[in-house]
Amino acid sequence: MNLDGRFGRYGGRFVSELLVGALHELEEAWLAARQDPAFRAELALLLKDYAGRPTPLYRAPALSAAAGCQVFLKREDLLHGGAHKTNNTLGQALLAKRMGKKRLIAETGAGQHGVATAMAGALLGLPVTVYMGAKDVARQHPNVLRMELFGAEVVAVSAGSASLKDAINEALRQWTERVADTFYVFGTAAGPHPYPSLVRDFQEVIGLEAREQILAQTGQLPAAAVACVGGGSNAIGLFAGFLNDPEVALIGVEAGGHGLDTGLHGATLTLGSPGVIHGMRTLLLQDDDGQLLEAHSISAGLDYPSVGPQHAHLRDTGRAHYATATDAEALAALQFLARKEGILPALESSHAVAWMLANAGRFSPDQSVIVNLSGRGDKDLAHVGEALRRNQPLEVA
Ligand SMILES: *Cc1c(COP(=O)(O)O)cnc(C)c1O
């Protein structure tokens, strides 16, 4: 971990005095826990027997044929809970227990991180309170019900635009008031130091497993590793396995379209400029006066106009490359995977698959590419159905 929490000109810890102590305590606890064989063994056992790791690395034959290279899907959709988020919430909840904290709080946008935190809290016997924008509470009823079934309390936040960024501000405020007994489970590789590094470390298992699996299956490293980017946690987890392999291209795919509830947050890495939000310096979607742009506020989870600081730095240094996929491309990719591979991916993950389809022919038939399938698509059924009714059914290649 970079001890000052800086990634080039990004990262850091821009918070009120009241939280500085709590963030130091968290950093120290994590630095100790990650070196403690007992903590590592306990987390590894939970990831294996409770959550189902390792997830498979699957060579997708139809996608490979369409892309003109060997495409391997890292199947985080098969992880308990249906997405990579479980890696992070199990890790942070276990750390909370080790620190002697008595309760968990979390923010959530579309509800997936709230559900994953509620699940981890139920498993480890820690009460959970989830802050969620009031708009999101109204339109994400199934996830509210899931959180409540796991025993969590869901608090609707009406401040600001009543969406994800306001839920984060409220969770940070609530944490300030109860730092002594409360652990804030942050949902992505963003926020004030040490969260971007801590969340990356909990998601790194994706990349480490994938690297081992591709070497076992093909005898060589992939030409590229591709993942969708919202706040950036599944992508940084995959990238972490290959950062020291310069021959592996790292490609992050952001949401470039509007109107679909994809869980991604817009093309921050393509269109953003530096600024400070939620305790970190990073890239933001903002206007010339520094006002945050909320272009995506029509759908939950799309209205957080930022990204984790390590991605911003990887972009600047050229180690990783960032592209966009539109809503229509993501929908077409979802349909392709459903019909040709019998896999229903999350809309977020479909952006990474869409990049692969859009870049058919870029790699040679003997090269392999790993695409992170960050989650399964069951949660998106209503939105997908609605989008398909609104638009012409899309041609599947
Ligand atoms: C939450 C989510 C994402 C976006 O979050 P990251 O932190 O960018 O990974 C992507 N895919 C799925 C399935 C998700 O649930």
The ligand as an ORCA input file, in Angstrom:
! r2SCAN-3c Opt
* xyz 0 1
  C     -21.358     -2.404     -8.226
  C     -21.044     -3.145     -9.459
  C     -20.116     -2.671    -10.412
  C     -19.460     -1.318    -10.328
  O     -18.640     -1.137     -9.226
  P     -17.030     -1.177     -9.318
  O     -16.615     -0.676     -7.989
  O     -16.614     -0.268    -10.436
  O     -16.635     -2.574     -9.576
  C     -19.825     -3.464    -11.498
  N     -20.418     -4.663    -11.679
  C     -21.322     -5.150    -10.795
  C     -21.955     -6.465    -11.065
  C     -21.662     -4.413     -9.661
  O     -22.581     -4.896     -8.800
*
